[in-house]
């Protein structure tokens, strides 16, 4: 019959139905979405929208925002500078203890952040082995400074970058690098011309995750750097401080963090968010 679908069309429709979402998954998926979205919407229900601009432009909020953005960007750049070479070593080097090293790198992902803060404190504090040497030799004190904030953020955020870049290198394989080696390229030239371009597609998403984690860091920062306004009190710490005295201000700053996170995700990874990348 002329009105009936052709065999290729019927096969396409059948494959689309087979590739659909199974009905039993919709309910838990909806519950998961509600668990993520509803608490954030609850912040909007709590705040007085008419007073929101004044709360967001208060000196405390602006100071914490400026410090958070500055330290998170610095921590992200430091993560790239140190984490990208580490990702290449983990993905390409072959030596005993590689699995143990990888586990150590990923340790901050599973440790409570306050434990990371204590580890930094007892290493770089005034009585720590490295902190004492820095004080004696160079007169440098890291504890309770903006540098301490950057180090705390880097400690908890860099594993996201290492994990993303290492995964990209492992997925890409070593075929192109082997071909470059057979053509006479040395390790450094191969890295610059072959390995580095393979890292670039994964760098964007890894940077986003690293920056977002650094921006939201709380536990390690307050333990290692304290909460000194204008010096170490980032936006998450300001939220915690204000929640004990002015709940409206704390909620307003929380919404500011949510807004920044959404902007970072949507602007930096539009394809990934929409499912086209």
Residue, then its C-alpha position, 0 to 999 in steps of 0.5 A: x500500500x502506498x500509505x504504509x511506511x517503507x521497510x527502512x522507515x519501519x526499521x528506523x521507527x522500531x530502533x528509535x522506540x528501542x532506544x527510548x528511556x525505559x518507563x521504570x527509570x522515569x520515577x527515580x530520575x524525577x526524584x533525583x532531579x527534585x533532590x537537586x533542584x528543589x533545595x535550590x528553589x527553596x533558597x529563592x522562597x526564603x530570600x526577600x527579593x526586594x532586598x536582594x540587590x542591597x544584600x548582594x552589593x554589601x561590602x562583605x559580599x563584594x569583598x568575599x566575591x572578589x576574593x573567591x574569584x581571584x583565588x579560584x582562578x589562581x588555583x585553576x591556573x596552578x592546577x593546570x600548570x602542575x596537574x596537566x604534566x601529572x596527568x601525562x605521567x599517569x597516562x603514559x609512564x610505566x613504572x612500579x607503583x603507578x596505581x598507588x600514585x594514581x590513588x594518592x592523586x585521587x585521595x582529595x576526592x574522597x577525603x573530607x575537606x577538613x582532613x585536607x585542611x589539617x594535612x596542609x596545616x601540619x605541613x605548612x603551618x608555623x610548626x610544620x616541617x615545610x612551614x618552619x623551613x619557609x619561616x626560617x629561611x625566607x621569613x614566609x608565613x603561609x598560614x592564614x594568608x590568601x596564599x593558604x586559600x589558593x593552596x587549599x583550593x588547589x589541593x581539593x580541585x586539582x584531582x578533577x583536572x588530572x582525572x579528566x585529562x588522564x582519561x582523555x589521554x587513555x581514551x586517545x591511545x598511544x598510536x599517534x605518539x608511536x607514529x611520531x616516534x618512528x618518524x624521529x620525533x623526540x619525547x618533547x617534540x611528540x608531547x608538543x605536537x601530538x600529546x598536547x593537542x589531544x589534551x585540548x578537547x578535554x581541557x575545557x570541561x576539566x577546567x570548568x570542574x576544577x574552577x567550580x570545585x575551587x570556588x565552592x571550597x569550604x572545609x580545607x580553606x577554613x581549617x588551613x586559612x581561617x576566615x579573615x575578611x578581605x584576606x581569606x574569607x571567600x564566599x562559602x566562608x562568608x555564607x557560613x559566617x553570615x548564617x550565624x548572624x544574618x540569615x537573609x545575607x547568607x541566603x543571598x550569598x548562597x544564591x550568588x554562588x548558585x548563579x556563578x556556578x550556572x554561568x560557568x557551566x552554561x557559558x564554558x560548556x554549552x555543548x556539554x549541557x545541551x547534550x550536543x558536545 
